[in-house]
Structure formats: structure tokens, C-alpha cells
Amino acid sequence: MRVTQAVLHRFPAKAALAAGLACTLAMSGCASWRNQTRPAPPVATDAAANAADAEKSAAIANAGAQTVQASRLQKFLWIFSPYRPDIQQGNFVSQEMLNQLKTGQTRDQVRFLLGSPLLADAFHGDRWDYPFYLARGNGELTTSRVTVFFKDDVVERFEGGNLPSERDYIDRIAGPSKGSKDHPERRPVEPVKVAAPATQQ
């Protein structure tokens, strides 16, 4: 009789724990298989529709940096998920770097300012792409893209803008510095001028 009471006493606790675990998994990313089992929507194969989609995608990509934040529910459910490291891919191009880029600069000058392009297409030799992707472990996603077009080996035009500054990028990776809000800009300290010692004659 004692064994029966002990088993019945423990069973409701295990059932509640199992139900809570099932609800947590259903609400978290582990339930993403549901989206994969649905059939994909039909794709338009018309050439004009494909060209319009390509232009729309390029305009969104070249609009500047986009950052997507995780929802509160996703942030809460990440307590139950494993550690996710920050993943950075591509070339980071800051607004300061882009401000130095001018039309008429050579390829070597562009390479000095922005670095080597991540994408240099063999079919489009006069176009360099600088995509950037940063996925934080907390679910924040930042993407940007800068495209430089050349004509006769000099910059004809470039696309991209609304990029974060280098300070914003460092704050996004390492977190805001403690003194950044109190002292947004500090003046550089001027060196102390030491007078030459007077000589006695």
C-alpha cells in the first residue's frame, strides 16, 4: 500500500513537468518543423515579375543597414535553448568609410578604403559587393550591403548608405561603454608645453 501511495503521489508531479516541457518546446524554435511541412506558395515564373522582384530585393539590400530585434517571447524562451555565439560574416563598412568614397577613385583606392570585396563576380567585373551580416546570440540580426560600380577602372557610382558608425558597431558588439552617455565626445588633451630651461652666463 505504501508503494501505491508513493507512485500516485509522484505521478502528478511528473505529468505536470512533462506538460510544461511540451508547452515550452511547442512555443520555442523547436516547433519550427510545422512551417517546413506546409507546401510552398506558387512562384511566379514571368520574366517581368522576376525582374521586379530582383529590383525590389536589390533596393532593400542597398538601402543601408537593417536590424531585426527578437521579440520578448523569443528572448524569454532562449533561457531554455543552448548557447548561441555571435556570428559575423562579410565586410563591415561604416558610415565614415563610405563618406570617404568618391566617384572617380581607382580600384586600389577603393580597396584601401573599404578592403577587398567579398563578392567580385567574374560576370560583372565592374561591380564590387560588400555584404555584411551579424547575428547576435540574443537573436538580433544586422545586415547591410554596399555595392561599388566601376567604369574604365574608376568609381562610376556606389549604392548603400544609412550605415552604422564605427562607435555604434563597437557598442553593438561589446555593449555600450559606461562613459559614452555621460561624455559623448571628449576633447583630446593637449600636450603640455615645457619651456626650455634658462641658461646662466
Kinemage of the C-alpha trace (Angstrom):
@kinemage 1
@onewidth
@group {chain A} dominant
@subgroup {mainchain}
@vectorlist {calphas} color= white
{ca met a 1} P 0.000 0.000 0.000
{ca arg a 2} L 2.874 2.368 0.724
{ca val a 3} L 4.299 1.725 -2.731
{ca thr a 4} L 0.973 2.587 -4.388
{ca gln a 5} L 0.713 5.854 -2.487
{ca ala a 6} L 4.281 6.791 -3.362
{ca val a 7} L 3.720 6.100 -7.084
{ca leu a 8} L 0.444 8.014 -7.171
{ca his a 9} L 1.983 10.910 -5.283
{ca arg a 10} L 4.874 11.236 -7.779
{ca phe a 11} L 2.833 10.748 -10.965
{ca pro a 12} L 1.014 14.146 -10.964
{ca ala a 13} L 4.334 15.968 -10.498
{ca lys a 14} L 5.901 14.138 -13.450
{ca ala a 15} L 2.821 14.758 -15.598
{ca ala a 16} L 2.893 18.494 -14.848
{ca leu a 17} L 6.618 18.621 -15.614
{ca ala a 18} L 6.124 16.778 -18.906
{ca ala a 19} L 3.228 19.068 -19.884
{ca gly a 20} L 5.276 22.172 -19.093
{ca leu a 21} L 8.199 20.873 -21.130
{ca ala a 22} L 5.909 20.078 -24.080
{ca cys a 23} L 4.384 23.581 -23.974
{ca thr a 24} L 7.829 25.175 -23.827
{ca leu a 25} L 9.066 23.173 -26.814
{ca ala a 26} L 5.902 23.921 -28.756
{ca met a 27} L 6.303 27.673 -28.220
{ca ser a 28} L 10.053 27.790 -28.868
{ca gly a 29} L 12.041 27.287 -32.052
{ca cys a 30} L 11.815 23.504 -31.756
{ca ala a 31} L 8.335 23.712 -33.261
{ca ser a 32} L 9.618 25.273 -36.474
{ca trp a 33} L 9.081 21.974 -38.290
{ca arg a 34} L 5.442 22.984 -38.731
{ca asn a 35} L 6.444 25.728 -41.153
{ca gln a 36} L 8.525 23.253 -43.151
{ca thr a 37} L 5.673 20.804 -43.678
{ca arg a 38} L 3.411 23.334 -45.390
{ca pro a 39} L 3.605 23.468 -49.174
{ca ala a 40} L 5.439 26.462 -50.588
{ca pro a 41} L 3.337 29.174 -52.223
{ca pro a 42} L 3.376 29.181 -56.020
{ca val a 43} L 6.213 31.161 -57.578
{ca ala a 44} L 5.625 33.498 -60.499
{ca thr a 45} L 7.777 32.481 -63.478
{ca asp a 46} L 7.002 35.547 -65.577
{ca ala a 47} L 10.197 37.378 -66.616
{ca ala a 48} L 8.751 40.778 -65.718
{ca ala a 49} L 7.746 39.537 -62.241
{ca asn a 50} L 11.220 38.081 -61.672
{ca ala a 51} L 12.871 41.345 -62.746
{ca ala a 52} L 10.580 43.349 -60.454
{ca asp a 53} L 11.370 41.017 -57.533
{ca ala a 54} L 15.107 41.298 -58.222
{ca glu a 55} L 14.948 45.100 -58.337
{ca lys a 56} L 12.904 45.194 -55.140
{ca ser a 57} L 15.353 42.881 -53.360
{ca ala a 58} L 18.335 44.925 -54.548
{ca ala a 59} L 16.708 48.172 -53.414
{ca ile a 60} L 16.031 46.722 -49.954
{ca ala a 61} L 19.556 45.316 -49.697
{ca asn a 62} L 21.207 48.569 -50.755
{ca ala a 63} L 19.005 50.756 -48.545
{ca gly a 64} L 21.525 50.519 -45.728
{ca ala a 65} L 21.807 48.577 -42.525
{ca gln a 66} L 18.724 46.787 -41.278
{ca thr a 67} L 18.483 45.460 -37.734
{ca val a 68} L 15.839 42.993 -36.620
{ca gln a 69} L 15.241 42.597 -32.880
{ca ala a 70} L 13.983 39.451 -31.182
{ca ser a 71} L 10.531 39.541 -29.598
{ca arg a 72} L 10.063 39.357 -25.837
{ca leu a 73} L 8.741 35.812 -26.096
{ca gln a 74} L 11.799 34.704 -28.081
{ca lys a 75} L 14.114 36.349 -25.556
{ca phe a 76} L 12.321 34.573 -22.715
{ca leu a 77} L 12.398 31.188 -24.434
{ca trp a 78} L 16.132 31.466 -25.123
{ca ile a 79} L 16.626 30.659 -21.460
{ca phe a 80} L 15.815 27.060 -22.398
{ca ser a 81} L 17.986 26.956 -25.525
{ca pro a 82} L 21.695 26.232 -25.797
{ca tyr a 83} L 24.348 28.933 -26.069
{ca arg a 84} L 24.388 30.735 -29.409
{ca pro a 85} L 27.586 32.607 -30.318
{ca asp a 86} L 27.671 35.840 -32.290
{ca ile a 87} L 28.271 35.195 -35.996
{ca gln a 88} L 29.824 37.889 -38.166
{ca gln a 89} L 30.295 37.446 -41.888
{ca gly a 90} L 31.381 39.795 -44.634
{ca asn a 91} L 32.981 43.212 -44.724
{ca phe a 92} L 31.905 45.798 -42.185
{ca val a 93} L 31.662 49.194 -43.910
{ca ser a 94} L 30.989 52.097 -41.581
{ca gln a 95} L 29.410 55.407 -42.483
{ca glu a 96} L 32.791 57.097 -42.009
{ca met a 97} L 34.367 54.758 -44.562
{ca leu a 98} L 31.544 55.348 -47.027
{ca asn a 99} L 31.865 59.129 -46.638
{ca gln a 100} L 35.454 58.894 -47.889
{ca leu a 101} L 34.404 57.045 -51.046
{ca lys a 102} L 34.073 59.382 -54.034
{ca thr a 103} L 33.346 58.923 -57.713
{ca gly a 104} L 36.474 58.904 -59.846
{ca gln a 105} L 38.602 56.904 -57.373
{ca thr a 106} L 40.610 53.953 -58.664
{ca arg a 107} L 40.150 50.314 -57.668
{ca asp a 108} L 43.245 50.459 -55.466
{ca gln a 109} L 41.884 53.475 -53.608
{ca val a 110} L 38.554 51.712 -53.048
{ca arg a 111} L 40.372 48.599 -51.836
{ca phe a 112} L 42.364 50.785 -49.412
{ca leu a 113} L 39.204 52.449 -48.040
{ca leu a 114} L 36.763 49.526 -47.884
{ca gly a 115} L 39.019 46.475 -48.028
{ca ser a 116} L 38.933 43.647 -50.528
{ca pro a 117} L 35.413 42.943 -51.782
{ca leu a 118} L 33.756 39.810 -50.519
{ca leu a 119} L 31.985 39.323 -53.839
{ca ala a 120} L 33.794 40.098 -57.069
{ca asp a 121} L 31.719 38.460 -59.781
{ca ala a 122} L 33.522 37.151 -62.866
{ca phe a 123} L 30.479 38.009 -64.992
{ca his a 124} L 30.230 41.529 -63.599
{ca gly a 125} L 33.859 42.642 -63.356
{ca asp a 126} L 32.885 46.282 -62.922
{ca arg a 127} L 30.917 45.658 -59.730
{ca trp a 128} L 32.173 45.008 -56.207
{ca asp a 129} L 29.820 43.949 -53.419
{ca tyr a 130} L 30.481 44.384 -49.716
{ca pro a 131} L 27.760 42.449 -47.840
{ca phe a 132} L 27.757 42.296 -44.046
{ca tyr a 133} L 25.841 40.001 -41.694
{ca leu a 134} L 25.919 39.990 -37.886
{ca ala a 135} L 23.724 37.542 -35.979
{ca arg a 136} L 23.925 38.090 -32.233
{ca gly a 137} L 23.332 35.241 -29.828
{ca asn a 138} L 20.310 37.095 -28.425
{ca gly a 139} L 18.508 36.966 -31.790
{ca glu a 140} L 19.392 40.443 -33.059
{ca leu a 141} L 20.222 40.371 -36.766
{ca thr a 142} L 22.020 43.191 -38.603
{ca thr a 143} L 22.607 43.184 -42.346
{ca ser a 144} L 24.000 45.775 -44.718
{ca arg a 145} L 25.293 45.917 -48.258
{ca val a 146} L 27.438 48.379 -50.190
{ca thr a 147} L 27.860 47.989 -53.950
{ca val a 148} L 30.510 49.868 -55.928
{ca phe a 149} L 30.222 50.178 -59.722
{ca phe a 150} L 33.264 50.911 -61.883
{ca lys a 151} L 33.614 52.229 -65.403
{ca asp a 152} L 37.066 52.356 -67.035
{ca asp a 153} L 38.598 51.239 -63.695
{ca val a 154} L 37.300 54.253 -61.744
{ca val a 155} L 34.256 54.530 -59.491
{ca glu a 156} L 31.191 55.483 -61.511
{ca arg a 157} L 28.656 55.208 -58.661
{ca phe a 158} L 28.029 53.338 -55.437
{ca glu a 159} L 24.937 52.179 -53.591
{ca gly a 160} L 24.390 51.774 -49.889
{ca gly a 161} L 24.033 54.199 -47.069
{ca asn a 162} L 22.403 54.678 -43.702
{ca leu a 163} L 25.189 52.586 -42.213
{ca pro a 164} L 26.158 52.494 -38.538
{ca ser a 165} L 29.190 54.408 -37.384
{ca glu a 166} L 32.202 52.577 -36.008
{ca arg a 167} L 31.192 53.571 -32.457
{ca asp a 168} L 27.677 52.132 -32.985
{ca tyr a 169} L 29.183 48.904 -34.298
{ca ile a 170} L 31.515 48.539 -31.303
{ca asp a 171} L 28.630 49.301 -28.924
{ca arg a 172} L 26.516 46.683 -30.663
{ca ile a 173} L 29.194 44.010 -30.277
{ca ala a 174} L 30.680 44.809 -26.867
{ca gly a 175} L 27.770 46.683 -25.339
{ca pro a 176} L 27.619 50.429 -24.731
{ca ser a 177} L 30.571 51.813 -22.844
{ca lys a 178} L 29.886 53.262 -19.423
{ca gly a 179} L 31.171 56.720 -20.271
{ca ser a 180} L 29.531 57.045 -23.687
{ca lys a 181} L 26.259 58.530 -22.399
{ca asp a 182} L 27.782 60.825 -19.812
{ca his a 183} L 30.539 62.117 -22.087
{ca pro a 184} L 29.502 61.668 -25.711
{ca glu a 185} L 32.553 63.434 -27.090
{ca arg a 186} L 35.703 64.222 -25.218
{ca arg a 187} L 38.198 66.732 -26.391
{ca pro a 188} L 41.710 65.430 -26.850
{ca val a 189} L 44.095 66.522 -24.160
{ca glu a 190} L 46.607 68.989 -25.494
{ca pro a 191} L 50.222 68.194 -24.708
{ca val a 192} L 51.916 70.191 -22.014
{ca lys a 193} L 54.470 72.633 -23.390
{ca val a 194} L 57.633 72.625 -21.385
{ca ala a 195} L 59.741 75.744 -21.565
{ca ala a 196} L 63.427 75.283 -22.142
{ca pro a 197} L 65.499 75.932 -19.031
{ca ala a 198} L 67.184 79.306 -18.951
{ca thr a 199} L 70.911 79.166 -19.251
{ca gln a 200} L 73.099 81.248 -16.939
{ca gln a 201} L 76.018 83.222 -18.350
